[in-house]
């Protein structure tokens, strides 16, 4: 009877830590996958926004023929933002900063375009322009919600990385902290106002 109790105790001492390690590892994997999925949602919304811009430029071009410099600035900012989006990785802080900067640059270029469009009454009443305005406004809201969900997922993952005993497992299996999607300048915090 004593040998049976001894065997059960030894097995428990060996099995419980293994189960703990497996549980912590799986929890970290689950949180990592959650923030990657949240980043993918941002990516989808940014791509949607970037895909709307050529339509916006084409619609505006026929009305704003003398504003070529502004239109080219929007196209250039869109291309930079698209490239930054394609290279962004939540595990790479530099690429996330580049994405945030490129996205805010695009927002600034769009803001200048929308400000100029106020001078063109026929543009403000154009059906295509009104539809694009609605789609861009909707997309801006979706981007904001996706960023919030992503940053929340990153916070949960990074907290788990730093908390004992999961920090030991994270270090052993080379889990790296994720980078939040933040703006670095107060001017960038302003959302793009889409109105004509």
Backbone torsions as a table, in degrees:
resi	resn	phi	psi	omega
1	UNK	NA	-41.5	178.4
2	UNK	-65.0	-36.5	179.4
3	UNK	-68.8	-34.1	177.1
4	UNK	-65.7	-43.5	177.8
5	UNK	-64.0	-40.9	179.2
6	UNK	-63.1	-43.3	179.2
7	UNK	-64.1	-43.6	179.0
8	UNK	-62.3	-42.2	179.4
9	UNK	-64.8	-44.2	179.9
10	UNK	-64.1	-44.0	178.5
11	UNK	-62.7	-42.3	179.1
12	UNK	-63.3	-41.0	179.4
13	UNK	-64.0	-33.5	179.7
14	UNK	-83.4	-36.5	-173.6
15	UNK	-81.3	-39.4	-176.6
16	UNK	-59.7	-46.5	177.2
17	UNK	-62.5	-36.6	178.9
18	UNK	-64.4	-43.6	178.0
19	UNK	-63.8	-39.2	177.7
20	UNK	-63.1	-45.3	179.6
21	UNK	-62.7	-44.7	179.4
22	UNK	-61.6	-44.6	179.7
23	UNK	-62.9	-43.8	179.5
24	UNK	-66.5	-43.2	178.7
25	UNK	-60.8	-47.9	179.9
26	UNK	-63.0	-36.0	176.1
27	UNK	-63.5	-41.5	177.7
28	UNK	-65.6	-41.5	178.4
29	UNK	-62.5	-42.7	-179.7
30	UNK	-62.5	-44.2	179.5
31	UNK	-67.4	-37.5	177.3
32	UNK	-63.5	-43.6	178.9
33	UNK	-65.7	-32.8	178.8
34	UNK	-65.6	-45.0	-179.3
35	UNK	-72.4	-30.7	175.8
36	UNK	-65.8	-40.5	176.7
37	UNK	-64.5	-41.7	178.8
38	UNK	-62.8	-38.5	177.0
39	UNK	-65.8	-38.1	177.9
40	UNK	-61.2	-34.1	178.1
41	UNK	-67.8	-39.1	174.4
42	UNK	-61.5	-45.9	-178.2
43	UNK	-57.0	-43.1	179.1
44	UNK	-61.2	-46.2	-177.7
45	UNK	-69.0	-39.2	177.8
46	UNK	-65.1	-41.5	177.7
47	UNK	-60.9	-41.6	178.2
48	UNK	-59.6	-46.1	179.2
49	UNK	-61.2	-47.6	-177.5
50	UNK	-65.4	-32.0	177.6
51	UNK	-72.4	-25.6	177.9
52	UNK	-74.6	-25.7	-172.5
53	UNK	-64.1	-43.5	176.7
54	UNK	-58.0	-38.0	177.1
55	UNK	-64.5	-40.7	178.0
56	UNK	-61.5	-47.2	-178.6
57	UNK	-62.9	-43.1	179.4
58	UNK	-63.5	-40.2	179.0
59	UNK	-65.7	-43.1	-176.6
60	UNK	-73.7	-33.5	-174.2
61	UNK	-54.9	-42.0	-177.3
62	UNK	-68.2	-25.2	-179.7
63	UNK	-93.4	-32.4	-173.5
64	UNK	-111.7	60.7	-175.8
65	UNK	-66.1	-23.5	-177.5
66	UNK	-93.5	6.3	-177.0
67	UNK	-113.3	38.8	-176.6
68	UNK	-58.4	-39.6	-178.8
69	UNK	-61.2	-41.9	178.9
70	UNK	-66.6	-43.5	179.0
71	UNK	-62.8	-41.8	178.6
72	UNK	-65.9	-35.0	177.3
73	UNK	-64.8	-39.2	177.4
74	UNK	-65.0	-44.7	180.0
75	UNK	-63.0	-44.6	179.4
76	UNK	-62.7	-44.6	179.7
77	UNK	-63.4	-37.9	177.7
78	UNK	-64.5	-42.2	179.4
79	UNK	-64.3	-41.9	177.6
80	UNK	-63.6	-44.0	-179.6
81	UNK	-65.9	-39.7	178.5
82	UNK	-62.8	-44.2	178.8
83	UNK	-63.3	-43.3	179.3
84	UNK	-64.5	-38.0	178.7
85	UNK	-64.0	-41.6	-178.8
86	UNK	-67.3	-27.9	-177.8
87	UNK	-95.9	-7.8	-174.8
88	UNK	-70.4	139.9	176.2
89	UNK	-141.1	130.5	-179.2
90	UNK	-59.9	-23.5	-179.9
91	UNK	-83.3	-7.4	-177.7
92	UNK	-115.9	104.8	-178.0
93	UNK	-59.7	-36.6	179.9
94	UNK	-65.0	-42.7	-179.9
95	UNK	-69.2	-32.8	176.9
96	UNK	-68.4	-38.5	177.3
97	UNK	-65.9	-40.6	177.2
98	UNK	-61.7	-41.3	179.0
99	UNK	-63.7	-44.8	179.7
100	UNK	-62.5	-41.8	179.2
101	UNK	-66.4	-44.5	180.0
102	UNK	-64.5	-39.4	-179.9
103	UNK	-66.7	-39.0	178.3
104	UNK	-71.2	-32.4	174.7
105	UNK	-63.0	-40.0	176.4
106	UNK	-65.0	-42.0	177.6
107	UNK	-59.4	-40.6	177.9
108	UNK	-65.3	-42.4	179.1
109	UNK	-65.1	-41.5	177.1
110	UNK	-64.5	-38.7	178.4
111	UNK	-59.9	-43.3	177.7
112	UNK	-64.5	-39.6	178.4
113	UNK	-62.8	-45.5	-179.3
114	UNK	-66.5	-35.2	177.4
115	UNK	-65.1	-42.0	178.2
116	UNK	-66.4	-34.6	-177.0
117	UNK	-65.4	-18.4	176.8
118	UNK	-60.1	-25.2	-178.4
119	UNK	-80.6	-2.7	-175.3
120	UNK	-120.4	89.5	-177.1
121	UNK	-59.6	-36.3	-179.5
122	UNK	-67.6	-29.6	176.8
123	UNK	-69.4	-41.8	-178.6
124	UNK	-63.8	-23.5	-179.5
125	UNK	-100.6	-0.3	-179.8
126	UNK	-67.8	131.8	-175.7
127	UNK	-62.8	-42.2	178.0
128	UNK	-61.1	-40.4	-179.5
129	UNK	-66.4	-40.8	178.7
130	UNK	-63.8	-40.1	178.7
131	UNK	-66.5	-43.5	177.3
132	UNK	-62.4	-39.2	177.6
133	UNK	-58.5	-46.5	-179.7
134	UNK	-63.7	-43.8	-179.8
135	UNK	-65.3	-41.0	178.7
136	UNK	-66.6	-40.4	178.2
137	UNK	-62.3	-45.2	178.0
138	UNK	-62.0	-43.0	-179.6
139	UNK	-65.8	-39.5	178.1
140	UNK	-59.1	-40.5	178.0
141	UNK	-65.6	-42.0	179.6
142	UNK	-65.4	-38.1	176.9
143	UNK	-62.8	-44.2	-179.7
144	UNK	-61.8	-44.6	178.6
145	UNK	-65.7	-40.2	179.8
146	UNK	-65.3	-39.4	176.6
147	UNK	-62.4	-43.1	179.9
148	UNK	-62.3	-45.8	179.3
149	UNK	-62.9	-41.1	178.4
150	UNK	-62.7	-49.7	-178.3
151	UNK	-62.7	-35.1	175.7
152	UNK	-64.6	-44.1	179.5
153	UNK	-64.1	-39.9	177.7
154	UNK	-64.2	-41.5	179.6
155	UNK	-61.3	-44.6	179.3
156	UNK	-63.1	-42.6	179.1
157	UNK	-64.2	-49.3	-178.5
158	UNK	-64.2	-36.2	175.5
159	UNK	-60.8	-44.7	-179.9
160	UNK	-63.2	-36.8	178.4
161	UNK	-63.1	-32.8	-174.8
162	UNK	-91.8	-15.8	-174.6
163	UNK	-87.2	143.4	176.7
164	UNK	-80.0	139.5	2.3
165	UNK	-94.2	0.7	-177.5
166	UNK	-65.7	-23.4	178.2
167	UNK	-64.2	-30.1	177.8
168	UNK	-68.7	-46.0	179.1
169	UNK	-65.1	-41.5	179.6
170	UNK	-61.2	-43.2	178.1
171	UNK	-65.8	-41.4	-178.6
172	UNK	-65.0	-38.1	-178.5
173	UNK	-99.1	14.1	173.9
174	UNK	58.9	41.0	171.7
175	UNK	-75.1	130.7	-179.9
176	UNK	-107.3	149.0	177.8
177	UNK	-64.3	150.4	176.8
178	UNK	-93.2	160.3	-178.7
179	UNK	-106.4	132.7	177.6
180	UNK	-74.4	162.4	178.8
181	UNK	-100.1	95.2	-175.3
182	UNK	-123.2	158.3	172.3
183	UNK	-98.9	147.5	-174.8
184	UNK	-102.0	-8.9	-175.4
185	UNK	-127.3	137.5	-179.4
186	UNK	-59.5	-32.5	179.2
187	UNK	-65.8	-29.6	-179.9
188	UNK	-73.5	-18.2	-177.5
189	UNK	-72.6	-17.6	179.2
190	UNK	-73.3	131.9	177.9
191	UNK	-78.2	156.9	179.3
192	UNK	-69.7	125.7	178.0
193	UNK	-91.5	120.0	-177.5
194	UNK	-110.3	99.2	175.8
195	UNK	-153.2	146.7	-179.0
196	UNK	-127.0	NA	NA
